[in-house]
Amino acid sequence: MARSHAHAPYSRFQVGAALLTATGTVIGGCNVENAAYPVCLCAERGALSAAVAAGLQPGGLVAAVVVTDVAELTPPCGACRQALVEFAGALPVLLANRHARQLHRLENLLPHSFTGGHFR
């Protein structure tokens, strides 16, 4: 699982993400921390970047999974939610850890998201 590859030497907060594309491909990502925190990369945006590099187009995501190893289920941060909206506004997002799973819809996690439609 991608979470086990996370580089989290400062927070010890390892996150893994997986994105399912419309073609059936699963692309994973993990968080990558840096001593200069602003350049850290979240697992969700890492997976999204890999998916785009593999050819993902807007509308091409089918589902997302975010996995942590802490007691509380952890949703994507606001920046990751906004990044995911670009590729699937109605995306099911499964939050999981060793003890629980909870399914959400991206549009409920980020209501009133900013989209390309706002430019028209």
C-alpha positions as CSV (number, residue, x, y, z in Angstrom):
1,M,0.0,0.0,0.0
2,A,1.2,3.5,-0.8
3,R,0.9,4.6,2.8
4,S,3.8,2.5,3.9
5,H,6.0,4.4,1.4
6,A,5.1,7.8,2.9
7,H,8.0,10.1,3.8
8,A,6.8,11.6,7.1
9,P,9.9,12.0,9.3
10,Y,8.5,15.1,11.1
11,S,4.8,14.4,11.8
12,R,5.0,10.6,11.6
13,F,1.5,11.0,10.0
14,Q,1.5,8.5,7.1
15,V,-1.2,8.9,4.5
16,G,-1.9,6.8,1.4
17,A,-4.4,7.5,-1.3
18,A,-5.6,5.6,-4.3
19,L,-7.6,6.9,-7.3
20,L,-9.7,4.7,-9.5
21,T,-9.9,6.0,-13.1
22,A,-12.7,5.4,-15.6
23,T,-10.4,3.0,-17.5
24,G,-10.1,0.8,-14.3
25,T,-6.6,1.9,-13.5
26,V,-5.8,2.4,-9.8
27,I,-3.1,4.9,-9.1
28,G,-1.6,5.4,-5.6
29,G,0.1,8.2,-3.8
30,C,1.6,8.9,-0.4
31,N,2.4,12.0,1.5
32,V,6.0,13.4,1.2
33,E,7.1,15.8,3.9
34,N,9.9,18.2,3.8
35,A,11.6,20.2,6.5
36,A,10.2,23.3,4.7
37,Y,6.6,22.4,5.3
38,P,5.0,24.5,2.5
39,V,6.6,22.2,0.0
40,C,5.1,19.0,1.5
41,L,2.9,16.9,-0.8
42,C,-0.3,15.3,0.3
43,A,-1.0,11.7,-0.7
44,E,-4.1,12.7,-2.7
45,R,-2.4,15.3,-4.8
46,G,0.6,12.9,-5.2
47,A,-1.8,10.3,-6.6
48,L,-3.6,12.9,-8.7
49,S,-0.3,14.1,-10.2
50,A,0.7,10.5,-11.1
51,A,-2.8,10.0,-12.7
52,V,-2.5,13.1,-14.8
53,A,1.0,12.1,-15.9
54,A,-0.5,8.8,-16.9
55,G,-3.1,10.6,-19.1
56,L,-6.0,11.3,-16.7
57,Q,-8.4,13.9,-18.1
58,P,-11.1,15.9,-16.3
59,G,-14.1,13.7,-15.6
60,G,-11.9,10.6,-15.6
61,L,-12.0,9.7,-11.9
62,V,-14.4,7.2,-10.6
63,A,-13.5,6.9,-6.9
64,A,-10.9,7.9,-4.3
65,V,-9.6,6.2,-1.1
66,V,-7.7,7.9,1.7
67,V,-6.0,5.7,4.3
68,T,-4.4,6.7,7.5
69,D,-3.3,4.8,10.6
70,V,-4.7,7.1,13.3
71,A,-7.9,6.6,15.3
72,E,-9.9,9.3,13.6
73,L,-10.9,8.9,9.9
74,T,-9.0,11.6,8.1
75,P,-10.6,13.4,5.1
76,P,-8.5,15.1,2.4
77,C,-7.4,18.6,3.2
78,G,-9.1,21.5,1.5
79,A,-6.4,21.9,-1.2
80,C,-6.7,18.2,-2.1
81,R,-10.5,18.4,-2.2
82,Q,-10.2,21.4,-4.6
83,A,-7.7,19.5,-6.7
84,L,-9.9,16.5,-7.0
85,V,-13.0,18.5,-7.9
86,E,-11.2,19.4,-11.2
87,F,-11.4,15.8,-12.2
88,A,-14.7,14.6,-10.7
89,G,-17.0,16.7,-8.7
90,A,-19.3,13.8,-7.8
91,L,-16.5,11.6,-6.7
92,P,-17.1,9.0,-4.0
93,V,-14.3,9.3,-1.4
94,L,-13.7,6.4,1.0
95,L,-12.0,7.3,4.3
96,A,-10.4,4.3,6.0
97,N,-8.1,3.2,8.8
98,R,-7.5,-0.2,10.5
99,H,-10.8,0.2,12.5
100,A,-13.3,1.9,10.3
101,R,-14.4,3.0,6.8
102,Q,-16.7,5.8,5.9
103,L,-18.0,6.7,2.4
104,H,-18.5,10.4,1.5
105,R,-19.1,12.3,-1.7
106,L,-16.6,14.9,-2.7
107,E,-19.3,17.5,-3.3
108,N,-20.3,17.1,0.3
109,L,-16.8,17.4,1.6
110,L,-16.3,20.6,-0.5
111,P,-19.6,22.3,-1.0
112,H,-19.5,25.4,-3.2
113,S,-16.2,24.4,-4.8
114,F,-14.5,26.7,-7.3
115,T,-14.6,25.2,-10.9
116,G,-13.8,26.2,-14.4
117,G,-17.4,27.2,-14.8
118,H,-16.7,30.2,-12.7
119,F,-14.6,31.7,-15.6
120,R,-17.6,31.8,-17.9
